[in-house]
Amino acid sequence: MKNFLAFIKKIALYAFDRPILLGLLTLLAVAFIYQGSFQYGCHVSKDVFCLDTLNNRSISITSNPTWENQHTINPKIYSRLKDQFKYANDKKQFHLYIANYFNIHYYAMTLTLTICCIFSGLLIFLITKNGWEKTEKHVFTLFLVFGASTIYFGSCPAVFKVDDNIAQNEAFFKSYCNIENRIQTFIVSTDTIKEPCQIVSPKDTSKSQRTINYFAVELLKENDLEFNNLNRISIGMDISKVKSASEAAKTFNDATGNNTNNKPGQ
């Protein structure tokens, strides 16, 4: 361990006199901070939200359905309900993955941004204390890297619309869960019926009797309509949030206290 620390110290001292090498090493350190934050976010999400269990869990309709009571549900209709259930389950897992993916990256961006802001603030303090012209090269190099990283990680959530993508994919996840629950409830309800199946719909003012197959077909139609409404992928971005070169220069000048419009002597 002592040899490793001595090696790191030797590299740091060597890089201080070489701004380009120092900049590359600092950029590499920022990348390690982001990757470490991302891996930690993955670990926390698995422990807190039990995503492994949720992703691997596949709720299924009766695994060994019995067809002794042919009057309960037509086998073809039942098969279509199982197909819809499987489709809803697959889409649910997909949107859960996307929401979790953006959520972990958002966590990593926020943590990395915080660290870069702290270092940038300390470096700005050193620069303003000593003056821009008297600032040593290694301090200036570190400020450039941490300042650029601050701008980058600060703009990424807005550019990639992280908040919107998380919220919309969570909404899709809940919608597909509702479809699964609706199908599961319908199947369980019909399995409890042991006599020739004709029931009266409470919403039917004519009091005419409807078969379970009729309501199963209505459920299929309702699910298909909802699938059509949900049949899109919510991964958006807003390129207008990307700062132009002039805006980035202005932000940099404001942060360093420089004004390029000032003439010498003013």
Residue pairs with C-beta under 8 A, 6 or more apart in sequence:
11 25
12 25
14 21
15 21
15 22
15 25
15 138
16 22
16 138
17 138
19 137
19 138
19 140
19 141
22 138
22 141
22 142
23 141
23 144
23 145
26 141
26 142
26 145
26 146
27 145
27 149
30 112
30 116
30 145
30 146
30 149
33 111
33 112
33 115
34 108
34 109
34 112
34 153
35 108
37 107
37 108
37 111
37 112
38 104
38 105
38 107
38 108
41 103
41 104
41 105
41 107
41 108
42 104
44 107
45 51
45 100
45 103
45 104
46 52
49 100
51 96
51 100
54 96
55 93
55 96
55 97
58 89
59 89
59 180
59 184
60 85
61 81
61 82
61 85
61 183
61 184
61 187
62 187
62 191
65 78
67 75
69 193
69 194
71 196
71 197
71 212
72 190
72 191
72 193
72 197
72 212
73 81
73 187
73 190
73 212
73 213
73 216
74 213
74 216
77 213
77 216
77 217
77 220
78 187
78 216
80 220
81 183
81 186
81 187
81 216
81 219
81 220
84 179
84 183
84 220
84 223
84 224
84 227
85 179
85 180
85 183
85 184
87 227
88 176
88 179
88 180
88 183
88 223
88 227
89 176
89 180
91 172
91 176
91 230
92 173
92 176
92 177
92 180
95 169
95 170
95 172
95 173
95 176
95 234
96 169
96 173
98 165
98 169
98 233
98 234
98 235
99 165
99 166
99 169
99 170
99 173
102 160
102 162
102 165
102 166
102 169
103 166
105 162
106 157
106 162
106 163
106 166
109 153
109 156
109 157
109 162
110 157
112 149
112 153
113 150
113 153
113 154
116 146
116 149
116 150
116 153
117 150
119 142
119 146
120 143
120 146
120 147
120 150
120 255
123 139
123 142
123 143
123 146
123 147
124 143
124 255
124 256
126 135
126 139
127 135
127 139
127 140
127 143
127 256
128 257
130 136
132 256
132 257
132 258
143 256
147 252
147 255
151 243
151 248
151 251
155 241
155 242
155 243
156 162
157 163
158 238
158 241
159 237
159 238
159 239
159 241
159 242
160 237
161 236
161 237
161 238
164 234
164 236
165 234
165 235
165 236
168 234
169 234
172 230
172 234
175 226
175 230
176 230
179 223
179 226
179 227
182 219
182 223
183 219
183 223
186 215
186 216
186 219
190 197
190 212
190 216
193 212
197 211
197 212
198 209
198 210
198 211
199 209
199 210
199 211
199 212
199 215
200 207
200 208
200 209
200 210
201 210
201 215
204 210
243 251
249 260
253 259
253 260
